[in-house]
Amino acid sequence: MSFADLFPSPATSALVVLAAYLLGSLSGSLLLGRLRGVDIRTQGSGNAGGTNAFRTQGAKFALGVVLVDIGKGALAAWLGIRFAPVAVPLAVPTHGYLAAFAAVLGHVWPAWHGFRGGKGAATLVGALLVLWPWALAAIVPSWLLVVVLTGYVGLATVLAVLVLPLLAWWGGAEAPRLAFAVAAAALLVFTHRANLQRLAAGTELRFAQARLLHRLRRGG
């Protein structure tokens, strides 16, 4: 008996999305932080994401956090495709995008961690690795460029994710991909709203080590 035999198609769709959300709720920084006896939501910026993990716990810890968060995004997207029922109006790729978005929502508002999570960027990257890998060829260089030029990670993430809807539109994407691109971009702009507010107020923190342009000017 297969998975599809156990559950009717609409129930399967709901279970796939729910499973993706619960998987996304497994926060890398909070799970690894428990092993270290820390909750990074009480340190630094208070965000349960890779950037705050790096600032407060160091590079090795942050690398583990990012790998967990990317991995769960990729796994959620794969599960959405693998277990998508075929006898429903929603196509298989649509289930992948729904599962991916649910995983990002889970990261931002994790059921296992009091609905206080991270900002969703790494989980989104993991999902894109499975669903839309060539988009990363534009997003990652955009992110790196802004970080190197300005040192502002939050600004870099916002500008990079805004490339997604442009890519979908320029590439003539079908409705599910376009909707996912717009929804993901809107969500990450929302989760980075405090960064944008601090940036406007001139109080946003920089990664000084990554600000190559400033270092070259000083060196000159």
Secondary structure by P-SEA (a helix, b strand, c coil): ccccccccaaaaaaaaaaaaaaaaaccaaaaaaaaacccccccccccccaaaaaacccaaaaaaaaaaaaaaaaaaaaaaaaaccccccccaaaaaaaaaaaaaaaaaccccccccccccaaaaaaaaacccaaaaaaaaaaaaaaaaacccaaaaaaaaaaaaaaaaaaacccaaaaaaaaaaaaaaaaaaaaaaaaaaacccccccccaaaaaaaaac
